Amino acid sequence: MAFSLYDATVANYLQILGAVGGFLEKSLAHFREKGIDPAEIVEARMAPDMLPLRFQIVSVAHHSRGAIEAAKTGVFTPSMGKPDLDYAALQALVTEARDELAALAPDDVNALAGRDVTFRFGERALPFTAEGFLMSFSLPNFFFHATTAYDILRHKGAPLGKRDFMGRLKLKG
């Protein structure tokens, strides 16, 4: 069996979205135990010029579920963020993205290969094929924002380890 666009994208999105959901839950339990307000964590960042946890989680959903939607519609635009989302809403966003992607049929995702996708940012337009967009733009952004969210939570004291980031492995048999 050949390695497919679905295997390279959606399967990875699902693994890491599951992990993000897990480390958000584990972190929330820790913060509650320590008496730390989740609203403070949503606004946490590791550097003054860095966007907060809220933005990182919104971007995880946008560069997974939103990226596949862009491959279908042909246009991807940056997320405008969602400044009103609290910790529970961020958790729900991750669950929604995971559920939507889990419902996709591999053949439908694989059929997106070769389609045009344009990344639009203001007056700029970057042309891609669906697979070029997903592999060279979406996946790197997805992993960047998932890692940054993990790092912010670790920075705030959540007891997370590498296994929490990796999620459920695709073991043989």
Buried (B, 14 or more C-beta within 10 A) or exposed (E): EEEBBBBBBBBBBBBBBBBBBBBBEBBBEBBEEEEBEBEEBBEBBEEEEBBBBBBBBBBBBBBBBBBBEBBBEEBBEEBEBBEEBEBEBBBEBBBEBBEBBEEBEEEEBBBBBEBEBBBEEEEEEEEBBBBBBBBEBBBEBBBBBBBBBBBBBBEBEBEBEEEBBEBEEEEEE
